[in-house]
């Protein structure tokens, strides 16, 4: 800052811009919450899809087990029974993960104050828009702090 008049004039400009920047900061926070919530939603959906895939394999293996029993093929029955058991264990693990992922998604949506997933999708920003808004808010904060400090240095508190 060249002189104290310029410092205080810039501080006034920044203070005048503060309400607008607070709105931008709130928009940025909402977009960040949406990103976090939607990441949890995508993870939940992936876990559910994987559980469904394993569930299908369990059902197929159970059909193979019934066929082995009908054919009285003891060796095949033992092999397929082991497959059913292994797949059932995988399914139980995946269903637990899917349940946990669902709870995390619900929690993230609630934390972001999104009533629905659609609300979170509506609040999200594209990567470029998010980065630009984040940069603008951070630059404003830094300039505001520096200008305020410069003004305080001109008239230090006693």
Helices and strands as residue ranges (DSSP letters): H 4-70, H 74-111, H 117-123, H 127-154
